[in-house]
């Protein structure tokens, strides 16, 4: 099945006419591509912020966090396993506490590293089996930046080893609305950093800016994905739903593809509970997209 997918150009073009510089917004374009079909709940309950890894034995592990509204919230991270992407069995115990927005990668030596938000910074933990975790000393990324932004917090990291370096994308929060009439009281945009060892990161600046009429001050939950055609996609969500852009040679593409929403009106700019914090995994030759639904759990869609 296919449907029209909106490609939104978030950059502007500068044109020189008669010695006068005119800034022109590039118009949106529509293309036709395969669509995401809603599949139901993967993990029911007050959980969100999922991330998935391939265990290499026919099973997949999903890490997900408790929502902060629950009683006794301690930033808990739990895990579940599945062989088909639809039916998940929760594993006993708590993987981590005070580890918000967990993002897990498998290292070349077989160990796992989890990046997460804690105390207004991004930190990490290491594990040999993906179940028992040890916090690593130090901070991976803090609020300081080279983009001239006054950030109050950073979070929701995604990390992928691309070539010989680790690339991280994360959100930074600014304590002001953009523009005035939006649901959130602060502005979230995406920044990025690189590292040779996955621990010491060099900040590169803004990856994607939300301060425009497309995203209205909200970019969140970034997720790097190695796509079938060899490209590196960056998925993320905003008020309307889930989008992606492409990362090539240190550049994030200027066009953002609007991929998915479960809102009854896809043109609603501010649906009540949009799909959030996407994580993608190819399971049994099908692409699964997992996303949070506030107060309900982690849901999924399948690319058809």
C-alpha positions as CSV (number, residue, x, y, z in Angstrom):
1,X,0.0,0.0,0.0
2,X,1.2,3.5,-0.7
3,X,0.2,7.0,0.1
4,X,1.4,10.6,-0.4
5,X,4.2,11.5,2.1
6,X,4.9,15.2,2.6
7,X,8.5,16.2,2.2
8,X,9.0,19.5,4.0
9,X,11.9,21.8,3.1
10,X,13.1,23.4,6.3
11,X,15.8,25.6,4.8
12,X,15.5,28.8,2.8
13,X,17.0,29.8,-0.5
14,X,18.8,33.1,-0.9
15,X,18.4,34.8,-4.3
16,X,20.2,37.8,-5.6
17,X,18.0,40.0,-7.8
18,X,19.2,43.4,-9.1
19,X,21.7,43.6,-6.3
20,X,19.0,42.9,-3.6
21,X,19.2,39.8,-1.5
22,X,15.8,38.1,-1.2
23,X,15.2,35.1,1.2
24,X,12.6,32.7,-0.2
25,X,11.1,29.7,1.6
26,X,11.4,26.6,-0.5
27,X,7.9,25.1,-1.1
28,X,6.9,21.7,0.2
29,X,6.9,18.8,-2.2
30,X,4.9,15.6,-2.2
31,X,6.2,12.1,-3.2
32,X,4.6,8.7,-3.1
33,X,6.3,5.9,-1.1
34,X,5.4,2.9,1.0
35,X,3.4,3.7,4.2
36,X,3.5,2.8,7.8
37,X,0.6,0.7,9.0
38,X,-0.4,0.8,12.7
39,X,0.0,-2.5,14.4
40,X,-1.1,-2.1,18.0
41,X,0.7,-2.3,21.4
42,X,4.1,-3.8,21.9
43,X,4.4,-2.9,25.6
44,X,1.3,-1.8,27.5
45,X,1.4,0.5,30.5
46,X,2.9,3.7,31.6
47,X,6.1,3.2,29.6
48,X,7.8,5.2,26.8
49,X,11.2,6.1,25.3
50,X,11.9,2.7,23.7
51,X,15.1,1.6,22.0
52,X,15.8,-1.8,20.4
53,X,18.9,-3.9,19.7
54,X,19.4,-7.1,17.6
55,X,20.8,-9.8,19.9
56,X,22.1,-11.8,16.9
57,X,20.4,-15.0,17.9
58,X,17.0,-14.4,16.3
59,X,15.8,-12.3,19.3
60,X,15.6,-8.6,19.8
61,X,15.7,-6.7,23.0
62,X,13.7,-3.5,23.7
63,X,14.7,-1.1,26.4
64,X,12.0,1.3,27.6
65,X,11.5,3.7,30.5
66,X,8.9,4.4,33.1
67,X,6.9,7.6,32.5
68,X,7.6,10.3,35.1
69,X,4.0,10.6,36.3
70,X,4.0,7.2,38.0
71,X,4.2,6.8,41.7
72,X,7.7,6.0,42.9
73,X,9.3,7.2,39.7
74,X,13.1,6.7,39.8
75,X,13.9,6.9,36.1
76,X,13.6,3.1,35.8
77,X,14.6,1.3,32.6
78,X,13.2,-2.1,31.8
79,X,13.6,-4.6,29.0
80,X,11.7,-7.2,27.0
81,X,12.6,-9.6,24.2
82,X,10.9,-10.8,21.1
83,X,11.5,-12.9,18.0
84,X,8.8,-11.5,15.8
85,X,8.7,-7.8,16.8
86,X,5.0,-7.9,17.8
87,X,4.9,-10.1,20.9
88,X,7.3,-9.0,23.7
89,X,8.1,-10.8,26.9
90,X,9.3,-8.6,29.8
91,X,12.5,-9.7,31.4
92,X,12.8,-9.8,35.2
93,X,14.2,-6.9,37.1
94,X,15.2,-3.3,36.4
95,X,18.0,-2.6,34.0
96,X,18.9,0.9,35.3
97,X,17.5,3.7,37.5
98,X,17.8,7.4,36.9
99,X,18.5,6.7,33.2
100,X,16.1,8.7,31.1
101,X,15.7,8.2,27.4
102,X,17.9,5.1,27.1
103,X,19.8,4.5,23.8
104,X,21.8,1.3,23.5
105,X,24.4,0.3,21.0
106,X,26.4,-2.9,20.6
107,X,30.2,-2.3,20.6
108,X,32.7,-4.1,18.4
109,X,33.9,-6.2,21.4
110,X,30.4,-7.6,22.0
111,X,29.6,-5.4,25.0
112,X,26.7,-2.9,25.1
113,X,26.8,0.8,25.9
114,X,23.7,2.7,27.1
115,X,23.6,6.5,26.7
116,X,20.9,8.3,28.8
117,X,19.9,11.6,30.3
118,X,20.7,12.2,34.0
119,X,21.0,15.5,35.9
120,X,20.8,17.8,32.8
121,X,23.5,15.9,31.0
122,X,24.0,12.8,28.9
123,X,25.9,10.0,30.6
124,X,26.6,6.3,29.8
125,X,26.8,2.8,31.2
126,X,28.4,-0.4,30.0
127,X,27.3,-4.0,30.0
128,X,28.6,-7.4,28.9
129,X,25.2,-9.0,28.6
130,X,22.7,-6.1,28.1
131,X,21.1,-6.9,31.5
132,X,23.5,-5.9,34.2
133,X,24.8,-2.4,33.8
134,X,27.7,-0.4,35.3
135,X,27.7,3.4,35.1
136,X,30.8,4.9,33.4
137,X,32.5,7.9,35.0
138,X,32.1,11.4,33.6
139,X,29.7,13.1,31.3
140,X,29.4,12.4,27.6
141,X,27.6,15.7,26.7
142,X,26.6,18.7,28.8
143,X,24.6,21.9,28.2
144,X,27.6,23.9,27.0
145,X,27.6,24.4,23.2
146,X,29.2,26.3,20.4
147,X,25.9,27.4,18.8
148,X,25.4,30.4,21.2
149,X,22.4,28.7,22.8
150,X,21.4,29.1,26.4
151,X,20.3,25.5,27.1
152,X,18.5,24.4,30.3
153,X,18.8,20.7,29.6
154,X,20.0,18.1,27.1
155,X,18.6,14.6,26.5
156,X,17.2,11.8,24.3
157,X,20.5,10.8,22.7
158,X,21.0,8.5,19.7
159,X,24.4,7.3,18.8
160,X,25.7,5.3,15.8
161,X,29.2,4.4,14.8
162,X,29.6,5.9,11.3
163,X,33.0,5.2,9.7
164,X,35.6,5.6,12.3
165,X,33.7,7.8,14.7
166,X,30.6,7.8,16.9
167,X,28.0,10.3,16.0
168,X,25.5,11.5,18.6
169,X,22.3,13.6,18.1
170,X,20.5,14.9,21.1
171,X,18.0,17.6,22.0
172,X,18.8,20.8,23.7
173,X,16.1,22.8,25.6
174,X,15.7,26.6,25.6
175,X,13.4,28.0,28.3
176,X,11.0,29.9,26.0
177,X,8.1,29.2,23.7
178,X,8.5,29.2,19.9
179,X,6.3,30.7,18.7
180,X,3.9,32.0,21.4
181,X,0.9,29.8,20.7
182,X,2.2,26.2,21.0
183,X,1.6,23.5,23.6
184,X,5.1,23.4,25.1
185,X,6.6,26.1,27.3
186,X,10.1,25.5,26.0
187,X,11.9,25.0,22.7
188,X,13.6,21.8,21.7
189,X,16.1,21.6,18.8
190,X,18.6,18.9,17.8
191,X,22.3,19.2,18.2
192,X,25.1,16.8,17.4
193,X,28.6,15.7,18.5
194,X,31.3,13.2,17.4
195,X,33.7,11.0,19.2
196,X,36.5,8.6,18.4
197,X,36.0,6.4,21.4
198,X,32.3,6.8,22.3
199,X,33.1,8.5,25.5
200,X,34.7,11.9,24.7
201,X,32.5,13.9,22.4
202,X,33.3,17.0,20.4
203,X,30.2,19.2,19.9
204,X,29.5,20.2,16.3
205,X,26.5,22.5,16.8
206,X,22.9,22.4,15.5
207,X,21.8,19.4,13.6
208,X,18.2,20.5,12.9
209,X,16.6,23.7,14.0
210,X,13.0,23.7,15.2
211,X,12.6,27.4,15.2
212,X,10.5,27.6,12.0
213,X,6.9,27.3,10.9
214,X,7.3,23.5,10.2
215,X,8.3,22.3,13.6
216,X,7.1,25.2,15.8
217,X,9.9,24.8,18.3
218,X,9.8,21.0,18.9
219,X,12.2,18.4,17.7
220,X,12.7,15.4,20.0
221,X,13.5,11.7,20.2
222,X,16.1,11.4,17.5
223,X,17.0,7.9,16.2
224,X,19.8,7.0,13.8
225,X,18.8,4.1,11.4
226,X,21.0,2.4,8.7
227,X,18.5,2.1,5.8
228,X,18.3,-0.6,3.1
229,X,19.8,1.7,0.4
230,X,22.9,2.3,2.5
231,X,21.9,5.7,3.7
232,X,21.8,6.9,7.3
233,X,18.5,8.2,8.3
234,X,17.7,10.3,11.3
235,X,14.2,9.8,12.6
236,X,12.6,12.2,15.1
237,X,9.2,13.5,16.2
238,X,7.5,16.8,16.4
239,X,4.0,18.0,17.2
240,X,2.4,16.4,14.1
241,X,4.1,13.1,14.3
242,X,7.3,11.3,13.1
243,X,9.7,12.5,10.4
244,X,13.1,11.6,9.0
245,X,16.0,13.3,7.3
246,X,19.3,11.9,5.9
247,X,22.8,12.2,7.3
248,X,25.5,12.2,4.6
249,X,29.2,13.2,5.0
250,X,28.6,15.3,8.1
251,X,25.5,17.1,6.8
252,X,21.8,16.6,7.7
253,X,19.6,17.0,4.7
254,X,17.5,20.1,4.4
255,X,14.3,18.1,3.5
256,X,12.4,16.3,6.2
257,X,10.0,13.6,5.2
258,X,6.8,13.4,7.3
259,X,6.4,9.7,7.8
260,X,3.7,8.8,10.3
261,X,0.9,10.0,12.5
262,X,-1.9,8.1,14.1
263,X,-4.0,11.3,14.5
264,X,-7.5,11.1,12.9
265,X,-6.7,14.3,11.1
266,X,-3.2,14.2,9.7
267,X,-3.3,17.9,9.0
268,X,-3.9,18.8,12.6
269,X,-0.7,20.7,13.7
270,X,-1.1,19.9,17.4
271,X,-2.9,16.5,17.9
272,X,-3.5,15.6,21.5
273,X,-1.2,12.5,21.7
274,X,1.1,12.2,18.6
275,X,3.4,9.2,18.2
276,X,6.7,10.1,20.0
277,X,10.3,8.9,20.4
278,X,10.6,6.5,17.5
279,X,12.9,3.6,17.4
280,X,13.2,1.4,14.3
281,X,14.3,-2.2,13.8
282,X,14.2,-4.6,10.8
283,X,12.8,-7.9,12.0
284,X,12.2,-10.9,9.7
285,X,12.6,-8.6,6.6
286,X,10.0,-6.1,7.8
287,X,10.7,-2.6,9.2
288,X,9.1,-2.0,12.6
289,X,8.7,1.5,14.0
290,X,8.1,1.6,17.8
291,X,6.8,4.8,19.4
292,X,5.4,6.1,22.7
293,X,1.7,6.8,23.4
294,X,1.4,8.8,26.6
295,X,-0.2,6.8,29.4
296,X,-0.7,3.7,27.1
297,X,2.7,2.3,26.4
298,X,4.9,1.5,23.4
299,X,3.1,0.9,20.1
300,X,4.3,-0.1,16.7
301,X,3.8,0.4,13.0
302,X,5.0,-1.8,10.1
303,X,6.3,-0.5,6.8
304,X,4.2,-1.9,4.0
